[in-house]
Amino acid sequence: MKHLATIGALIIGLVLPPLALAQEGYMPRLGDIMGQTQLRHIKLWFAGKLQNWELADYEAGQIKASLADAAGLYRGIPVEALSLTVDPLKAIGEAIAAKDSAKFAHAFEGLTAACNGCHAAIGRGFIVIQVPTASPFSDQSFSPR
């Protein structure tokens, strides 16, 4: 039951800002939201890999917000599909709080699998996400200060 409350709070609490944006006439395309989320997925990986826990926490929060935006703006996305990311994001948060690289890597793999599960659930299984192998962000240091 606690799991359902978490999912409900995540969706309800974060749906209001994107709905306000939609009412103002701005509605980002789902592909744009997901593209931004994919970039944050990459940044999250490198931040965690290099133990920049502050940046990792920030990127995880941004991913949660983007997924909530997608759910709020695009009603065709089944809540069950997006809820696949709740437990992996929670595990990432716990790993970040514990500053545990091994737990982070395991949780990140779970998040990546959840992304692919969501894509499959909405008929977009051809979009396959993986653990990044290289950073496209040559202008950003992921090492902690």
N, C-alpha and C positions, 0 to 999 in steps of 0.2 A: 504494500500500500504506500509505503514511503517513496518507493520508486515512481509510482504514478503521480504522487504529489510533486516530486521533483520535476518530472516531465511537464506537468501542468503549469507549475510556476515558471519554468523556463519558457514555455511557449506563450503563456498569457502575459507574463511580465515583460517579455521582449517583443511582443507583437505590436504593442501600441505605438512605438516610435515609427516603424515602417508604415503603419497605417496612416499616421499623420503625414508622412511624406507623400503617400499616394493621394491623400486628400488635397495636398498642395499642388498636385499635377505632376509631380516627379515620381516615376516608377522605373527603377533600374531593371534591366532585363535579367532574367534568372541566370543566364550564361555569364553576365557580368559579375553578379554576386558570387557565383561559383568559381569564376576565374580568380577573383580576389581571394576567396577562401583557399584556393589551391596555392596561391602565392604565400599566404599565411601558413599553410601546412608546411611549405618548404622552410620558411623562416623559423617556425616552431621546431622543426627537426634540428636545424643547425644551432639554434640557441640551446636546446637541450643537450645536444651532442658535445657542445663546448662548455657546458655547465653555466651558461648565462641564465640563471634561474629567473631573474627579474624580467628579462626579455621573453623567456619561454612562457611565463605566467601571462604577460601582456598579450602575446600572440594567441594563446589558448582562449583567453577572454574574447579576443576579436573574432576567433572562429565561432565561438558560441553565439556571439551577437549576429554574425553573418547568417548562420543557420536559422536563427530565430527570425531574421528579416525575410529569408526565403520562405519560411513557413507562413509568416504573416501576410506576405504579398502574393504568394502563389498558392491558392487554396487547393490546387490539384495535386500537391505533394502530400501523400499520406503521412499523417503524424507518426504512424508506426515506423515508417521508413526513416524519418529524421530522428526518431527516438533511439535508433541503433547507435547514435553517437553519444548518448548521455553517459552511459557507463564508461566508455573509453576516455571521454573528456574528464570525468570525475577521477579516473585512475591517473590520468596525466597530471591533474591538479595535485593529487596526493603525492605522486613521485616528485613533482616540482617542490612541494612544501618540505618533503623529506630530503631534497637534494640528492636523490638516488638515481644515478645514471642508468643502472640496469633496469630498474622498474620503469623509468621513463621510456627506454627503448622498447620494452615489452608493451607498455601502454600505447605508445605511438603506433606500433604495428597493429594493435587492436583498433585504433582510430582509423588507420588506413583501410583495414578490412571493413569497418563500419561504413566508410565512405563508399566503397565498392558495393557493399550490400544495399545501400540506399539507391545507388545508381541502378543496380539490377532491379530493385523493387519498383522503380518508376519507368522501367523500359529504356534505360540509358546505360545498360551494362557494357556497352562499347567504350564508355569512359572509364578507364582503369587507372587508378591512382596507385603509386608505389612509394616506398621510402626513397627520398631523394638521394642521388649519387653525387651530385655537384650543385653548387649554389650559382644561380644566375645573378646574384647580387654582389658583384665585384666591388660595389661602392659602399658596402656595409660590413662592418666587423661584427661577428657574432660572439667573439670572446668577451668575457666580462671585463670590466675596467679594473 
